[in-house]
């Protein structure tokens, strides 16, 4: 169901119990969720042949996240470069803005309800950007100095748009940027980071995700909801409760997309996730990750390494060497920029 500035059917949720400053999420440019609206630079070659060196050392076991699932379905070679080779991708200014807005909204919910106002939240945008560029000076190069005031105003405008869609003084989420890792099906490890989890007084759950881009056309709504159905499955298996509502908040055009899943639907979705993981596991063992050309290639960072564009993939490094780490230690430069390489400001 598509809703425009509608009343909140899950008002009055429980007090905040946790705030986890880690996040990741899917990457499709079709819904501009990550605002990857332009082509990123190709990865920096690791040798004179243009083949980046594989990342050495132990790693957590491979797991399936919404972003990696989307990658494999879009193009198996893209999945390999991100999940197996872990080749770097340059951040973009729109992705950095997404990180900035997410961080401002997360910190807003860390304040008392009376202080969750548009003015206070927008006022945090510039200081947060200063913190981000202080911790990661390379981010400052994304925005020319002359463009910075207007760029910051655009981020503040997205923050203010949020208040036209929800009144955060009326509720406190149970969690923001919630890290979840759980096995489903035949031992398939799922991993994800949920922007927000709300719990109503009666126990109803709502999974919320912020998008700093524009909402998709109706034909692409199912793809936009894939991520939230993935999270809904994780919550269902973790708590034994089907979320009452999945909510996508599109800040660029002040729209929300609301969906109510069913238990049967999540069970069917789980079977699809298990089948997808079997296909991925087979590719990981054989090293066969064929490219799959599509219009998504226009946004791919790895064209220089893609056979479809005359490139040569680096030697397959093989399956990752197991070396488990707790979720809260994973990816110490945690990403909120939708796998964009934009680090989350530290508290």
C-alpha positions as CSV (number, residue, x, y, z in Angstrom):
1,X,0.0,0.0,0.0
2,X,1.3,3.4,-0.9
3,X,0.7,6.2,1.6
4,X,1.2,10.0,1.3
5,X,1.7,11.7,4.6
6,X,-0.8,9.4,6.2
7,X,-1.6,9.0,9.9
8,X,0.8,6.8,11.8
9,X,-1.0,3.5,12.5
10,X,1.7,2.4,15.1
11,X,2.0,5.4,17.3
12,X,2.9,5.1,20.9
13,X,5.9,2.7,20.9
14,X,8.1,1.6,23.7
15,X,11.1,3.5,25.1
16,X,14.5,3.2,23.4
17,X,16.5,0.3,24.7
18,X,19.5,0.3,22.3
19,X,21.3,2.4,19.8
20,X,23.9,0.6,17.6
21,X,26.1,2.8,15.5
22,X,26.5,0.4,12.6
23,X,24.6,0.1,9.4
24,X,24.6,-1.4,6.0
25,X,21.9,-1.8,3.3
26,X,21.3,-2.5,-0.3
27,X,22.6,-0.6,-3.2
28,X,20.2,-0.5,-6.2
29,X,20.3,2.9,-7.9
30,X,16.7,2.4,-9.2
31,X,15.2,3.7,-5.9
32,X,18.1,6.1,-5.3
33,X,18.2,4.7,-1.8
34,X,22.0,5.2,-1.7
35,X,21.8,8.1,-4.1
36,X,24.4,6.4,-6.3
37,X,23.1,8.5,-9.1
38,X,26.4,8.7,-11.0
39,X,29.2,6.3,-11.8
40,X,31.9,5.9,-9.2
41,X,35.6,5.8,-10.1
42,X,37.0,2.4,-11.0
43,X,38.9,0.6,-8.2
44,X,42.5,1.6,-7.8
45,X,44.6,-1.2,-9.5
46,X,46.8,-3.2,-7.2
47,X,49.5,-3.9,-9.8
48,X,50.6,-3.0,-13.3
49,X,48.1,-5.5,-14.7
50,X,45.2,-3.6,-13.2
51,X,44.3,-6.5,-10.9
52,X,43.7,-5.4,-7.3
53,X,45.3,-7.6,-4.7
54,X,42.8,-9.7,-2.7
55,X,42.2,-8.7,0.9
56,X,44.3,-11.1,3.1
57,X,43.7,-12.4,6.6
58,X,40.8,-14.0,8.5
59,X,37.3,-12.9,8.0
60,X,33.8,-13.5,9.3
61,X,32.0,-16.4,7.6
62,X,30.1,-15.3,4.5
63,X,26.6,-14.3,5.2
64,X,23.7,-13.0,3.1
65,X,22.5,-9.5,3.5
66,X,19.9,-7.6,1.4
67,X,22.7,-5.8,-0.4
68,X,24.7,-8.9,-1.2
69,X,21.5,-10.7,-2.3
70,X,20.7,-7.9,-4.6
71,X,24.2,-7.9,-6.0
72,X,24.1,-11.6,-6.8
73,X,20.7,-11.4,-8.5
74,X,21.8,-8.3,-10.4
75,X,25.2,-9.7,-11.5
76,X,27.2,-12.6,-9.9
77,X,30.5,-11.0,-10.8
78,X,29.4,-7.8,-8.9
79,X,28.7,-10.0,-5.9
80,X,32.2,-11.6,-6.2
81,X,33.9,-8.2,-6.3
82,X,32.1,-6.9,-3.3
83,X,31.8,-10.0,-1.1
84,X,34.8,-12.2,-2.0
85,X,37.5,-9.8,-3.4
86,X,36.2,-6.9,-1.4
87,X,37.4,-4.4,-3.9
88,X,37.1,-0.8,-2.8
89,X,34.5,1.6,-4.2
90,X,35.0,5.4,-4.1
91,X,32.4,7.3,-2.0
92,X,30.2,9.9,-3.7
93,X,28.8,13.1,-2.4
94,X,25.2,11.9,-2.5
95,X,26.1,8.8,-0.5
96,X,27.9,11.0,2.0
97,X,24.8,13.1,2.3
98,X,22.8,9.9,3.0
99,X,25.2,9.0,5.8
100,X,24.9,12.4,7.2
101,X,21.1,12.4,7.2
102,X,20.9,8.9,8.7
103,X,23.3,9.9,11.5
104,X,21.3,13.1,12.3
105,X,18.1,11.1,12.5
106,X,19.7,8.4,14.7
107,X,21.0,11.0,17.1
108,X,17.7,12.8,17.2
109,X,16.1,9.7,18.7
110,X,18.8,9.6,21.3
111,X,17.4,12.9,22.7
112,X,14.3,13.3,25.0
113,X,11.1,13.4,22.9
114,X,10.6,17.2,23.6
115,X,14.0,17.9,21.9
116,X,13.2,16.0,18.7
117,X,12.4,19.1,16.7
118,X,13.2,20.0,13.1
119,X,15.3,23.0,14.3
120,X,17.5,21.0,16.7
121,X,18.0,18.1,14.3
122,X,18.8,20.3,11.3
123,X,21.2,22.2,13.4
124,X,23.3,19.0,14.0
125,X,23.9,18.5,10.3
126,X,26.9,20.8,9.9
127,X,28.6,19.7,13.2
128,X,28.2,16.1,12.2
129,X,29.8,16.8,8.8
130,X,32.7,18.5,10.6
131,X,33.1,15.4,12.7
132,X,33.0,13.1,9.7
133,X,35.6,15.1,7.8
134,X,37.7,15.4,10.9
135,X,37.8,11.6,11.4
136,X,38.0,10.9,7.6
137,X,39.6,13.9,5.9
138,X,39.2,12.4,2.4
139,X,35.5,13.0,2.6
140,X,36.1,16.7,2.5
141,X,37.4,16.3,-1.0
142,X,34.0,15.1,-2.2
143,X,32.4,18.6,-1.8
144,X,34.1,21.7,-3.3
145,X,34.4,24.4,-0.7
146,X,32.2,26.7,-2.8
147,X,29.5,24.1,-3.0
148,X,29.5,23.1,0.7
149,X,26.9,25.6,2.0
150,X,24.3,24.5,-0.5
151,X,25.2,20.9,0.0
152,X,24.7,21.1,3.7
153,X,21.4,23.0,3.2
154,X,20.2,20.1,1.0
155,X,21.0,17.7,3.8
156,X,19.1,19.9,6.3
157,X,16.2,20.0,3.9
158,X,16.0,16.2,3.9
159,X,16.1,16.2,7.7
160,X,13.3,18.7,7.8
161,X,11.2,16.7,5.3
162,X,11.3,13.8,7.8
163,X,9.2,15.8,10.2
164,X,6.4,16.2,7.6
165,X,6.1,12.4,7.6
166,X,6.4,11.5,11.2
167,X,6.2,13.2,14.6
168,X,9.2,11.7,16.6
169,X,8.0,13.3,19.8
170,X,5.1,10.8,19.9
171,X,7.2,7.6,20.2
172,X,10.6,6.2,20.9
173,X,12.0,3.4,18.8
174,X,13.2,0.2,20.5
175,X,16.4,0.4,18.4
176,X,18.1,2.4,15.8
177,X,20.8,1.1,13.5
178,X,20.1,-2.4,14.9
179,X,22.7,-5.1,14.0
180,X,21.0,-8.5,13.5
181,X,22.7,-11.8,12.6
182,X,20.7,-15.1,12.6
183,X,20.5,-18.5,10.9
184,X,17.4,-19.5,8.9
185,X,16.4,-22.4,6.8
186,X,19.2,-25.0,6.4
187,X,21.7,-23.0,8.4
188,X,21.8,-20.0,6.1
189,X,23.4,-17.1,7.9
190,X,21.6,-13.8,7.4
191,X,23.2,-10.5,8.5
192,X,21.7,-7.0,8.3
193,X,21.4,-3.6,10.0
194,X,17.9,-2.1,10.5
195,X,17.5,1.6,10.4
196,X,14.8,1.5,13.0
197,X,12.6,-0.9,14.9
198,X,9.5,0.3,16.6
199,X,7.4,-1.6,19.1
200,X,3.8,-0.5,19.8
201,X,2.3,-0.7,23.3
202,X,0.4,-3.9,22.3
203,X,3.6,-5.5,21.0
204,X,3.2,-4.9,17.3
205,X,6.5,-4.4,15.5
206,X,7.4,-2.0,12.7
207,X,10.5,-2.1,10.6
208,X,11.5,1.3,9.2
209,X,14.1,2.3,6.6
210,X,15.0,5.8,5.5
211,X,15.8,6.6,1.9
212,X,17.5,9.9,1.0
213,X,16.6,9.4,-2.6
214,X,13.3,9.5,-4.4
215,X,10.7,6.8,-4.3
216,X,10.6,4.2,-7.1
217,X,7.9,4.0,-9.7
218,X,5.1,1.5,-8.9
219,X,6.7,-1.1,-11.2
220,X,9.8,-1.1,-8.9
221,X,8.1,-1.1,-5.5
222,X,8.5,-4.9,-5.1
223,X,12.3,-4.5,-5.5
224,X,12.3,-1.6,-3.0
225,X,10.4,-3.8,-0.5
226,X,12.8,-6.7,-0.9
227,X,15.2,-5.2,1.7
228,X,12.4,-4.8,4.3
229,X,11.0,-8.3,3.7
230,X,14.5,-9.5,4.3
231,X,14.6,-7.7,7.6
232,X,11.1,-8.8,8.5
233,X,12.2,-12.4,8.0
234,X,15.1,-11.9,10.4
235,X,12.9,-10.3,13.0
236,X,10.3,-13.1,12.6
237,X,12.9,-15.8,13.1
238,X,14.5,-13.9,16.0
239,X,11.3,-13.1,17.9
240,X,8.7,-15.4,16.5
241,X,6.5,-12.4,15.6
242,X,5.6,-11.2,12.1
243,X,6.2,-7.4,11.9
244,X,2.9,-5.6,11.6
245,X,4.3,-3.1,9.2
246,X,7.2,-2.4,6.9
247,X,7.8,1.2,6.2
248,X,10.1,2.9,3.7
249,X,10.4,6.7,4.2
250,X,11.6,8.6,1.1
251,X,12.9,12.0,2.1
252,X,13.6,13.4,-1.3
253,X,9.9,13.5,-2.3
254,X,8.2,13.2,1.1
255,X,6.6,9.9,0.4
256,X,6.2,6.7,2.4
257,X,5.7,3.2,1.2
258,X,3.9,1.0,3.7
259,X,3.5,-2.8,3.5
260,X,2.0,-5.4,5.8
261,X,3.6,-8.9,5.4
262,X,2.0,-12.2,6.3
263,X,3.5,-15.3,8.0
264,X,3.0,-17.4,4.8
265,X,4.6,-14.7,2.8
266,X,7.7,-14.6,5.0
267,X,8.0,-18.4,4.9
268,X,7.9,-18.3,1.1
269,X,10.4,-15.5,1.1
270,X,12.7,-17.6,3.4
271,X,12.6,-20.5,0.9
272,X,13.7,-18.1,-1.8
273,X,16.5,-16.8,0.4
274,X,17.7,-20.4,1.0
275,X,17.6,-21.2,-2.7
276,X,19.6,-18.0,-3.5
277,X,22.2,-18.9,-0.9
278,X,22.6,-22.4,-2.4
279,X,23.4,-20.7,-5.8
280,X,25.8,-18.3,-4.1
281,X,27.5,-21.2,-2.2
282,X,28.0,-23.1,-5.5
283,X,29.6,-20.1,-7.2
284,X,31.9,-19.5,-4.2
285,X,33.2,-23.1,-4.4
286,X,33.6,-23.2,-8.1
287,X,34.7,-19.6,-8.6
288,X,32.2,-19.2,-11.4
289,X,30.7,-15.7,-11.2
290,X,29.6,-14.8,-14.7
291,X,28.8,-11.1,-15.5
292,X,25.2,-10.3,-16.2
293,X,24.9,-7.2,-18.4
294,X,22.0,-4.9,-17.7
295,X,21.2,-1.2,-17.5
296,X,22.6,-1.4,-13.9
297,X,26.1,-1.6,-15.6
298,X,25.9,2.2,-16.0
299,X,26.3,2.6,-12.2
300,X,29.0,-0.1,-11.7
301,X,32.3,0.8,-10.2
302,X,34.0,-2.3,-11.7
303,X,33.7,-1.8,-15.5
304,X,37.5,-1.7,-15.8
305,X,37.6,-5.3,-14.5
306,X,34.6,-6.6,-16.3
307,X,34.9,-8.8,-19.4
308,X,31.7,-7.2,-20.8
309,X,33.7,-4.0,-21.1
310,X,37.0,-5.4,-22.2
311,X,38.4,-5.9,-18.7
312,X,40.1,-8.9,-17.0
313,X,38.9,-10.0,-13.6
314,X,41.7,-10.6,-11.0
315,X,42.6,-14.2,-10.1
316,X,39.9,-15.7,-8.0
317,X,41.2,-15.7,-4.4
318,X,39.0,-18.6,-3.3
319,X,36.4,-18.7,-0.5
320,X,37.1,-16.4,2.4
321,X,39.3,-17.8,5.2
322,X,37.0,-18.2,8.2
323,X,37.8,-16.0,11.1
324,X,34.6,-15.1,13.0
325,X,34.2,-11.8,14.7
326,X,31.3,-10.5,16.8
327,X,28.8,-8.4,14.9
328,X,29.7,-5.3,16.9
329,X,33.3,-5.6,15.9
330,X,32.6,-6.1,12.2
331,X,33.7,-3.5,9.7
332,X,35.1,-1.0,12.3
333,X,34.6,1.8,9.8
334,X,30.9,1.1,9.7
335,X,29.0,2.2,6.7
336,X,25.7,4.1,6.5
337,X,26.2,5.1,2.9
338,X,24.7,2.0,1.5
339,X,28.0,0.2,0.9
340,X,29.3,3.5,-0.5
341,X,32.5,3.7,1.5
342,X,31.2,6.5,3.6
343,X,32.0,6.0,7.3
344,X,29.5,6.6,10.1
345,X,30.6,9.3,12.5
346,X,31.6,8.0,15.9
347,X,29.8,9.0,19.0
